[in-house]
Amino acid sequence: MRPVIETNPHRLPRTVLPNHYALELEPDLAQSSFQGQVIIDIEVAEETDTIVLNAAELSIEDVQVEQGALVQASSISFDEDLERATFAFPVVLQPGPAKLLCSFTGTLNDKLRGFYRSTWTDEEGAEKVIATTQFESTNARRAFPCFDEPDLKASFGVTLRVDRSLMAISCGELVSSTDLADGRREDRFADTMVMSTYLVAFIVGELEATEAVDVDGVPLRIVHVPGKGDLTQFALEAGEFSLRWLVEYYDIPYPAGKLDLVAVPDFAFGAMENLGCVTFRETLLLADPQRSTQTEMTRIVDVIAHEIAHMWFGNLVTMDWWNGIWLKEAFATFMQVATTDAFRPQWRRWDGFCVERGAAFDTDSLASTRPIEFEVISPEDAEAMYDILTYEKGAAVVRMLEQFLGSSQFRSGVKHYLTSHSYANTTTTDLWDSLEHASGVPVRAAMDTWIFQGGHPVVAVEATPEGISVKQSRFGYSSVDPASWHIPIIIRAQVGSEQIEKRVLLEGSQEEIDLGGTPQWAVVNAGGHGFYRVTYGEGLLGALSKRALDVLSPSERYGLVDDTWSSVLAGEIDAETHLSLVTSLAAETDLAVWQRILSSLEHLYSIADEQGRSRLQVLIRDLSTTALGVLGLEPIDDEPDLDRELRALLFASAGTTGADKSARDLAHRIFTDSKAGKDTEPNLTAAAVRVIAAAGDDSVHSELVSLYRQAPTPQLEVRYLMALLELEQVHLFEQTLELFTSEVRTQNAPYLLGAAMAHRNHGYLAWQVVRDRWEELNKKFPQNSIPRMVGGIRSLSTPVVAEEIRSFFAQHPIPQGQLTLEQHLEKMTVNVELRAREGSRIGG
């Protein structure tokens, strides 16, 4: 047995190993309960008279083992803390095959984990129940006794006995369906490949499915509640493209017999990559393209592609233990962007990824950041891995590596990794070894510096007579421990009449790079793919700023703005320097760059005094309306999709924080036309709802609540809820907070409360609700959502409130996200310090 397993109390002993589960389940939706039986084909590795496996929130009444003879367990004991059951037998099992038989019962819970209840309301107003599953990370044990660790792989054969009026689906194809004498039906599904327990799924309810699309022999369907079939076409198109493109990219067949994409009304995550039976929030699968924004449509393709990418990276080849979660999630995030970029090249998805990478930079600039991979001992530790560092930083590091190695060699290395380890488990170094095999580059040594230590570098660039000098140090908003990285640097520079590109792996603290002369300008991190910041000497920065729109790509301009803003947060430059830069970019036309410009100005607005706010309001209004004048307020036929999203962004900014009267008047006209059923552009319509709310009164609040309750699509439901966060009148904002906590689905409410803390004037009111109802909200909301809800404190910036929040959390830890909480608290402190430095200077 491996030493790490022997010493970790949360790891099961390896005396008995599973090979196959024959699982039979009978859910009772009316009684919110289920009963079942599982027969596990096991391999006894060494003599033992006990079997230990995982079980939680289950009653296990009958246990037998068969090895020659069928023997009843002499005792069944439970350890609730470790979520395991121990079965003792009056015989000693010998090395070799055996069968373990368990009968059990459980409750369909309302916590959105394990085997749980999800509800929806039909057209007559009757509440309907679906029984569905969410097992990652360690919740399969809440549905059936199992060896619930990722390296204890087995195949699964599922049989469901359900009411004849209900649909049942699982990971495998339906093999047989038999009507039973008691009015129920028995559905038996094909065995899965060998895989981890967290990838099993079964769903039962009044559901409908689209006609299957044949994707080169793989049937693909969208499954949904009745009445939403008209919202499935875009997901079918995106799913078909993603599956076909990913099979081609990996050059490995899809590892299951069918693919169902299932929209679940209540779902704690975004989606879950169960083999052949992927579950989604409705907002991330069902949509009407004629009423959805560019952001909403992009997100749907992203998530569909992400989950299908997992069928190979995560399902076929799986991390050895939960410390390797980043490996599957970072790679799937990388692949989602690549797939979406191939699906709609005009969306320029890699340019858009700058925004997500920037959000990862933000957390990774804290002293309380963590390595991408760190030790995981308990299930709570595993839950803490599902954060921006695992997904977005991990994906950014993978993208940086791909660009440095070259896409062809990178892809060859990925195929080598997947084929070498199919149906097995791996550690991080296995991927690096495969990439080294394909490229000949010492990938492991370089990537270990990115994966096993937190933080990221800033590269300081100075011009020299021969080219440039580069020097690395660790970037931080405050004092951070020193560190160094192997940095893959791509340089583009103008030297004389020649534009040159050069690749350098910076392994030491600094290096002189020969470019053949002093550059007129130079871009370090050319393409904007590297996960590091760059600062330029005064001459180089001036040259880049003057030529930014001519010589820098959109990703590079985004990096210039983001790096400058990060220096403001770190106190290395003043806000005025940043304002000068963004003012010089007034002619910018790229969506992502504008998103960064406006979000930084909104951030400054939130910490500024009254004079500063007045100045920033004018600046935001002037920049937005000027850019709108260039772009045009009216949508143009066949214009780029991103132009429509940019127009909406500028319009919303002008009409909310900018308080522009003409924008607000136009918003009223668009809103009125939309309600009257007239054809309005979806992006502008969504922006108009926000603008209306920003100046809204009681009647606007009532109307938005009514529209939320009657929303015909999942996206519109969330859109109206988010618009309520723009309300300025205190009593209306308080009514909105009450709506979030009393009526809104628990999958959405925590995120809305977190967003409410970012309100430009009333964030403290939202914090008060979280503080005063802490115990109630913790019991009500999914546990994985609590650290995300608390993330709203990052937006608060007054010293008194910050001290109150620190004192509160000193008494109220969050076990499933304590490190994430520490990051939120530190970012709040960064905000407090920014207010102290800049709050009264901006308007001076």
Secondary structure, DSSP 8 states (H G I E B T S, - for coil): --HHHHH-TTS--SSEEEEEEEEEEEEETTTTEEEEEEEEEEEE-S-EEEEEEE--SEEEEEEEEESSSEEE-SEEEEETTTTEEEEEEEEEE-SEEEEEEEEEEEE-BSSSSEEEEEEEE-TTS-EEEEEEEE-TTTTGGGTS-B--STTS-BEEEEEEEEETTSEEEESS-EEEEEE-TTSEEEEEE----SB-GGG--EEEES-EE---EEETTEEEEEEE-TT-GGG-HHHHHHHHHHHHHHHHHHTS--SSS-EEEEEESS-SSSEE--TTEEEEEGGGT---TTT--HHHHHHHHHHHHHHHHTTTBTTTBEESSGGGHHHHHHHHHHHHHHHHHHH-GGG-HHHHHHHHHHHHHHHHTSTT---SS----SHHHHHTTSSHIIIIIHHHHHHHHHHHH-HHHHHHHHHHHHHHTTTSEE-HHHHHHHHHHHH-S-HHHHHHHHHSS---EEEEEEE-SSEEEEEEEE--SS--------EEEEEEEEETTEEEEEEEEE-SSEEEEE-SS--SEEEESGGG-SSSEEEE-HHHHHHHHHHHHHHS-HHHHHHHHHHHHHHHHTTSS-HHHHHHHHHHTTT---HHHHHHHHHHHHHHHHH--HHHHHHHHHHHHHHHHHHHHHH-SS--TT--HHHHHHHHHHHHHHHTTT--HHHHHHHHHHHHHHHTT----HHHHHHHHHHHHHT--HHHHHHHHHHHHT-SSHHHHHHHHHHGGG--SHHHHHHHHHHHHHTS-TTTHHHHHHHHTT-TTTHHHHHHHHHHTHHHHHHHS-GGGHHHHHGGGGG---HHHHHHHHHHHHHS--GGGHHHHHHHHHHHHHHHHHHHHHTTTTT-
